[in-house]
């Protein structure tokens, strides 16, 4: 019985050794695999190591023999490819709502998706800019509470902090308590938001998770989103995000703009892939799309300077004109 137990344990340890210590450039020979097992207190004979490898391959591990770099065995295929792991690490590094401490913890966990050698190479390229990171460690607990409340169809309560300037010039926080029905979590423009309904109003709102403290689920059924939005069967987070530029609210309308012919790439980066194009007789491009008429949209238009003109709706055109006049008066001598 003890031998069977050790055999099962040996296979688990051998699988872990392949995961942690091997890749195409770092195979391990039968002798090296036996040594690794011995270091873990597991006895192994050379003749059994090959059958153990066969068992792991039958189980589904893609173990191959390398005839070049050391003539050994290595795990050829992993659930995540190296490029995918790098993408995950870069995303965690760049996300400002993830604190420096949690960033380091997550990157360490992501490294475990590769071999030790590959993890070391990736780690040498990691740089965490603490200046761009939030300090609210509650955000991970908040995500869990909000997620469970959405699944359970319950409301949440929390304190929401906004920066404020005191009379003596210090930066302080104004705190307000909310009770909302949460519908979705949204990562947009490097911020993490909860989308929901404030029980005092009949519309949607979005609040930043990094400004939320003391989030708790309330034993009260959430208001259904169909009562406060255009969504009926399910809450369409993608549609909600597409309608809001820079996460500002506003009335949705058809927008028409004109730009120079060299702005196609920038226009689609900012306004999306669904814009409808038309080449004008003067060589410029006209395009249309649907969006929320908001100050955020005005800011996006002004990024193009004099190479972009709003044609419709008149309300947006007037908003842009007013912003430009305000800026002109601000800098006028």
C-alpha positions as CSV (number, residue, x, y, z in Angstrom):
1,X,0.0,0.0,0.0
2,X,2.8,2.4,0.9
3,X,4.5,1.7,-2.5
4,X,1.3,2.5,-4.4
5,X,0.9,5.8,-2.4
6,X,4.5,6.8,-3.2
7,X,4.0,5.9,-6.9
8,X,1.0,8.2,-7.1
9,X,2.9,10.9,-5.2
10,X,5.8,10.4,-7.6
11,X,3.7,11.1,-10.6
12,X,2.3,14.3,-9.2
13,X,5.8,15.5,-8.3
14,X,7.1,14.6,-11.7
15,X,4.3,16.5,-13.4
16,X,5.2,19.5,-11.2
17,X,8.9,19.3,-12.1
18,X,8.0,19.3,-15.8
19,X,5.8,22.4,-15.3
20,X,8.2,24.3,-13.2
21,X,11.6,23.4,-14.5
22,X,11.4,22.5,-18.1
23,X,10.8,24.1,-21.5
24,X,12.2,23.6,-25.0
25,X,15.5,25.3,-24.1
26,X,15.8,23.6,-20.7
27,X,15.1,19.9,-21.0
28,X,16.0,17.5,-18.2
29,X,17.5,14.1,-18.7
30,X,16.3,10.9,-16.9
31,X,19.2,11.2,-14.4
32,X,18.3,14.9,-13.7
33,X,14.6,14.0,-13.2
34,X,15.6,11.3,-10.8
35,X,17.8,13.8,-8.9
36,X,14.9,16.3,-8.7
37,X,12.6,13.6,-7.3
38,X,15.3,12.5,-4.8
39,X,15.6,16.1,-3.6
40,X,11.9,15.9,-2.8
41,X,12.4,12.7,-0.8
42,X,11.1,10.4,-3.4
43,X,13.1,7.3,-4.5
44,X,13.1,6.5,-8.2
45,X,14.9,4.0,-10.4
46,X,16.0,4.9,-13.9
47,X,13.9,2.1,-15.5
48,X,10.7,3.4,-14.0
49,X,11.1,7.1,-15.0
50,X,10.4,6.3,-18.7
51,X,7.1,4.5,-17.8
52,X,6.2,7.5,-15.5
53,X,6.7,9.9,-18.4
54,X,4.5,7.6,-20.6
55,X,1.7,7.7,-17.9
56,X,1.9,11.6,-17.9
57,X,1.7,11.7,-21.7
58,X,-1.3,9.4,-21.6
59,X,-2.9,11.7,-19.1
60,X,-2.5,14.6,-21.6
61,X,0.8,16.3,-20.8
62,X,2.7,17.2,-24.0
63,X,6.1,15.9,-23.1
64,X,8.7,15.7,-25.8
65,X,12.3,14.6,-26.1
66,X,14.9,17.1,-27.1
67,X,17.8,15.7,-29.1
68,X,19.8,19.0,-29.2
69,X,19.9,21.0,-26.0
70,X,21.1,18.4,-23.5
71,X,19.1,15.4,-24.8
72,X,16.4,15.5,-22.3
73,X,12.6,15.7,-21.8
74,X,10.6,18.9,-21.6
75,X,6.9,20.1,-21.4
76,X,6.3,21.3,-25.0
77,X,2.8,22.8,-24.7
78,X,1.3,24.7,-21.8
79,X,-2.2,26.1,-21.2
80,X,-0.7,29.6,-21.8
81,X,1.9,30.4,-24.3
82,X,4.8,32.7,-23.4
83,X,3.4,35.6,-25.4
84,X,0.0,35.2,-23.6
85,X,1.7,35.3,-20.2
86,X,3.6,38.4,-21.3
87,X,0.3,40.1,-22.3
88,X,-1.2,39.2,-18.9
89,X,1.8,40.6,-17.0
90,X,1.8,43.8,-19.1
91,X,-1.9,44.3,-18.5
92,X,-1.4,44.0,-14.7
93,X,1.6,46.3,-14.8
94,X,-0.3,49.0,-16.7
95,X,-3.6,48.8,-14.8
96,X,-3.6,51.9,-12.5
97,X,-6.4,50.6,-10.3
98,X,-4.2,47.6,-9.1
99,X,-2.0,48.7,-6.1
100,X,1.8,48.1,-6.2
101,X,1.5,45.3,-3.6
102,X,-1.2,43.5,-5.5
103,X,0.6,44.1,-8.8
104,X,3.7,42.2,-7.4
105,X,1.5,39.4,-6.1
106,X,-0.4,38.9,-9.3
107,X,2.8,39.0,-11.5
108,X,4.3,36.4,-9.2
109,X,1.3,34.1,-9.8
110,X,1.3,34.7,-13.5
111,X,5.0,33.7,-13.6
112,X,3.9,30.3,-12.4
113,X,2.2,29.7,-15.8
114,X,5.7,29.4,-17.3
115,X,8.8,27.4,-16.4
116,X,11.2,28.9,-13.8
117,X,13.7,29.9,-16.6
118,X,11.0,31.7,-18.6
119,X,9.7,33.3,-15.5
120,X,13.1,34.7,-14.7
121,X,13.4,36.2,-18.1
122,X,10.0,37.8,-17.9
123,X,10.7,39.1,-14.4
124,X,13.8,40.9,-15.6
125,X,11.6,43.0,-17.9
126,X,9.0,43.9,-15.3
127,X,8.9,47.6,-14.1
128,X,6.2,48.8,-11.8
129,X,5.6,52.5,-11.8
130,X,4.2,53.2,-8.4
131,X,3.3,56.7,-9.3
132,X,0.5,55.5,-11.6
133,X,-0.9,53.0,-9.1
134,X,-3.8,53.3,-6.6
135,X,-3.4,52.7,-2.9
136,X,-6.9,51.4,-2.1
137,X,-6.2,47.7,-1.1
138,X,-10.0,47.2,-0.6
139,X,-10.6,47.1,-4.4
140,X,-10.1,43.3,-4.6
141,X,-12.5,42.6,-1.7
142,X,-14.9,45.1,-3.3
143,X,-14.8,43.3,-6.7
144,X,-15.6,40.0,-4.9
145,X,-18.5,41.5,-2.9
146,X,-20.0,43.3,-6.0
147,X,-19.6,40.2,-8.1
148,X,-21.5,38.1,-5.6
149,X,-24.2,40.8,-5.2
150,X,-24.8,40.8,-8.9
151,X,-25.0,37.0,-9.0
152,X,-27.4,37.1,-6.0
153,X,-29.5,39.9,-7.3
154,X,-28.9,42.0,-4.2
155,X,-28.1,45.7,-3.6
156,X,-24.9,47.0,-2.1
157,X,-24.0,49.8,0.2
158,X,-20.7,51.6,0.4
159,X,-18.9,54.9,1.2
160,X,-17.7,56.8,-1.9
161,X,-14.8,59.2,-1.6
162,X,-14.1,62.2,-3.8
163,X,-11.1,64.5,-3.5
164,X,-11.9,68.0,-2.3
165,X,-9.9,71.1,-1.5
166,X,-10.2,72.5,2.0
167,X,-10.3,76.2,2.8
168,X,-6.7,76.1,3.9
169,X,-5.6,74.6,0.6
170,X,-5.2,70.9,1.7
171,X,-6.5,68.0,-0.3
172,X,-9.1,66.1,1.6
173,X,-11.9,63.6,0.9
174,X,-15.6,64.2,0.8
175,X,-17.4,61.0,1.7
176,X,-21.0,60.1,0.7
177,X,-22.9,56.9,1.4
178,X,-24.6,55.1,-1.6
179,X,-27.1,52.2,-1.9
180,X,-27.3,50.9,-5.4
181,X,-28.4,48.0,-7.5
182,X,-25.3,46.7,-9.2
183,X,-25.6,45.3,-12.8
184,X,-22.0,45.0,-14.1
185,X,-18.3,45.7,-13.6
186,X,-16.6,47.6,-16.4
187,X,-12.9,48.3,-17.1
188,X,-12.7,51.4,-19.3
189,X,-10.0,54.0,-19.9
190,X,-7.7,52.3,-17.3
191,X,-10.4,52.6,-14.6
192,X,-12.6,50.0,-13.0
193,X,-16.3,50.9,-12.5
194,X,-19.4,49.4,-11.2
195,X,-22.5,50.1,-13.2
196,X,-25.8,50.3,-11.4
197,X,-28.8,52.2,-10.3
198,X,-29.0,54.6,-7.3
199,X,-32.2,53.8,-5.6
200,X,-33.1,57.5,-5.5
201,X,-33.2,57.8,-9.3
202,X,-34.5,56.1,-12.5
203,X,-31.3,55.9,-14.5
204,X,-27.9,54.2,-14.7
205,X,-24.8,55.4,-13.0
206,X,-21.1,54.3,-12.9
207,X,-18.7,54.7,-10.0
208,X,-15.0,54.0,-9.6
209,X,-14.1,51.0,-7.5
210,X,-10.9,52.6,-6.2
211,X,-13.0,55.3,-4.5
212,X,-15.3,52.9,-2.8
213,X,-14.8,51.8,0.8
214,X,-16.7,49.5,3.2
215,X,-18.6,47.7,0.4
216,X,-21.3,45.4,1.8
217,X,-24.1,43.4,0.2
218,X,-27.6,44.4,1.4
219,X,-30.3,41.9,2.1
220,X,-32.6,43.7,-0.3
221,X,-33.5,42.6,-3.9
222,X,-31.9,44.7,-6.6
223,X,-34.1,46.8,-8.9
224,X,-34.2,45.1,-12.3
225,X,-32.2,47.0,-15.0
226,X,-35.1,47.0,-17.4
227,X,-36.8,49.5,-15.1
228,X,-34.0,52.1,-15.5
229,X,-32.4,51.4,-18.9
230,X,-33.1,50.3,-22.4
231,X,-31.8,46.8,-21.7
232,X,-34.5,44.2,-21.3
233,X,-33.4,40.6,-21.6
234,X,-29.8,41.1,-20.4
235,X,-27.5,44.0,-19.4
236,X,-25.3,44.7,-22.4
237,X,-22.1,46.0,-20.9
238,X,-20.3,46.3,-24.3
239,X,-23.1,48.5,-25.7
240,X,-23.1,50.6,-22.5
241,X,-19.4,51.2,-22.8
242,X,-19.6,52.0,-26.5
243,X,-22.2,54.7,-25.9
244,X,-20.0,56.5,-23.4
245,X,-16.8,58.2,-24.3
246,X,-14.5,58.7,-21.4
247,X,-17.3,57.3,-19.2
248,X,-19.4,60.4,-19.4
249,X,-23.2,60.2,-19.6
250,X,-25.5,62.0,-22.0
251,X,-28.3,61.7,-24.5
252,X,-27.4,59.3,-27.4
253,X,-27.6,60.7,-30.9
254,X,-26.4,60.2,-34.4
255,X,-23.1,62.1,-34.9
256,X,-21.6,63.3,-38.2
257,X,-18.1,64.6,-38.5
258,X,-15.6,65.6,-41.2
259,X,-11.9,65.0,-41.0
260,X,-8.8,65.0,-43.3
261,X,-8.1,61.9,-45.2
262,X,-5.1,60.9,-43.1
263,X,-7.1,60.5,-39.9
264,X,-8.8,57.2,-40.5
265,X,-6.6,55.2,-38.0
266,X,-6.9,57.8,-35.2
267,X,-10.7,58.2,-35.8
268,X,-11.3,54.4,-35.5
269,X,-9.0,54.2,-32.5
270,X,-11.1,56.7,-30.6
271,X,-14.6,56.4,-32.0
272,X,-14.7,52.7,-32.8
273,X,-14.8,50.3,-35.7
274,X,-18.4,50.9,-36.6
275,X,-18.1,54.4,-38.1
276,X,-19.7,54.7,-41.6
277,X,-17.3,56.5,-44.0
278,X,-18.0,58.6,-47.1
279,X,-15.4,60.3,-49.4
280,X,-16.3,63.9,-50.2
281,X,-15.6,65.7,-53.4
282,X,-13.2,68.0,-51.7
283,X,-11.0,65.0,-50.7
284,X,-12.0,65.0,-47.0
285,X,-13.8,62.2,-45.2
286,X,-17.2,62.3,-43.7
287,X,-18.2,59.7,-41.1
288,X,-21.1,58.9,-38.9
289,X,-21.7,56.9,-35.7
290,X,-23.9,56.8,-32.6
291,X,-22.7,58.2,-29.3
292,X,-23.7,60.0,-26.1
293,X,-23.5,63.7,-26.5
294,X,-21.2,64.6,-23.6
295,X,-18.3,66.7,-22.5
296,X,-16.2,63.5,-22.9
297,X,-17.1,63.4,-26.6
298,X,-16.2,67.1,-26.9
299,X,-12.8,66.4,-25.5
300,X,-12.2,63.6,-28.0
301,X,-13.2,65.9,-30.9
302,X,-10.7,68.6,-29.7
303,X,-7.9,66.1,-29.7
304,X,-7.9,66.5,-33.5
305,X,-7.6,70.3,-33.5
306,X,-8.5,71.9,-36.8
307,X,-8.4,68.6,-38.7
308,X,-11.9,67.6,-37.3
309,X,-15.2,69.4,-37.7
310,X,-18.6,68.4,-36.1
311,X,-21.4,68.6,-38.7
312,X,-24.3,67.2,-36.6
313,X,-26.0,67.3,-34.2
314,X,-26.2,71.1,-33.7
315,X,-26.0,70.5,-29.9
316,X,-22.6,68.9,-30.1
317,X,-21.4,71.5,-32.6
318,X,-22.4,74.2,-30.2
319,X,-20.7,72.4,-27.2
320,X,-17.4,72.2,-29.1
321,X,-17.7,75.9,-30.2
322,X,-18.4,76.9,-26.6
323,X,-15.4,74.9,-25.3
324,X,-13.1,76.5,-27.9
325,X,-14.4,80.0,-27.0
326,X,-13.8,79.3,-23.4
327,X,-10.2,78.2,-24.1
328,X,-9.6,81.3,-26.3
329,X,-10.8,83.7,-23.6
330,X,-8.7,81.9,-21.1
331,X,-5.5,82.5,-23.1
332,X,-6.4,85.8,-24.6
333,X,-4.0,88.6,-23.7
